[in-house]
């Protein structure tokens, strides 16, 4: 697997080591700006792909719920 030097991926990698995890998915939400950040890590190329796929699904779920909340406020 290629090394990803991204600081966000590095954070995931460090959590994986601390928690003895093969995959890590981090989602961060700033309610003031509406910005959502995601970073994923997988110990192998296959696990990296899986973490990204799962992270994308979780990210999409957050977007869907945020839109529902905004529609309910109208």
FIFIZA-291628 format. One record per residue (C-alpha): residue number from 1; y, x, z. Coordinates in steps of 0.25 Angstrom, whole numbers, plus 2048, in hexadecimal, padded with zeros to 3 digits. Each point is the difference from the previous one (the first is absolute). Example, Ala and Ser with C-alpha at 12.3 -4.5 7.8 and 13.67 -1.06 7.14 Angstrom:
<recs>
n|yy|xx|zz
1|7EE|831|81F
2|80E|806|7FE
</recs>
This chain:
<recs>
n|yy|xx|zz
1|800|800|800
2|80E|805|7FD
3|809|803|80B
4|80C|7F7|802
5|80C|807|806
6|807|7F3|803
7|806|7FF|80E
8|7FB|7F2|801
9|7F2|804|7FC
10|801|80B|809
11|803|7F6|80C
12|7F3|7F8|7FB
13|7F8|80D|800
14|804|804|80E
15|7FD|7F2|805
16|7F2|801|7F9
17|7FD|80D|808
18|805|7FB|80D
19|7F9|7F3|7FF
20|7F3|805|7F9
21|802|7F7|7F4
22|7FC|801|7F2
23|80B|7F7|7FB
24|80E|7FD|805
25|80A|7F5|7FB
26|80E|800|805
27|809|7F4|7FD
28|80F|801|806
29|80A|7F4|7FF
30|80F|801|802
31|804|7F2|803
32|80F|803|7FE
33|7FE|805|7F2
34|7F4|7F9|7FC
35|7FA|80D|7FC
36|7F1|802|801
37|7F9|80E|7FF
38|7F2|803|7FF
39|7F8|80D|801
40|7F1|802|7FE
41|7F6|80B|802
42|7F1|802|7FD
43|7F7|80B|804
44|7FA|801|7F2
45|805|7FC|7F3
46|7F8|7F3|800
47|805|7FC|80E
48|80E|804|7FC
49|7FE|7F6|7F5
50|7FB|7F5|809
51|80B|802|80A
52|80A|7FE|7F5
53|7F9|7F4|7FB
54|800|7FA|80E
55|80E|804|803
56|805|7F9|7F4
57|7F9|7F3|804
58|806|801|80E
59|80E|803|7FA
60|7FF|7F4|7F6
61|7FC|7F8|80C
62|80D|804|808
63|808|7FD|7F3
64|7F9|7F2|7FF
65|803|7FD|80F
66|80E|805|7FF
67|803|7F7|7F4
68|7FA|7F4|808
69|809|803|80C
70|80C|801|7F7
71|7FC|7F2|7F9
72|7FF|7FA|80E
73|80D|804|804
74|807|7F9|7F5
</recs>
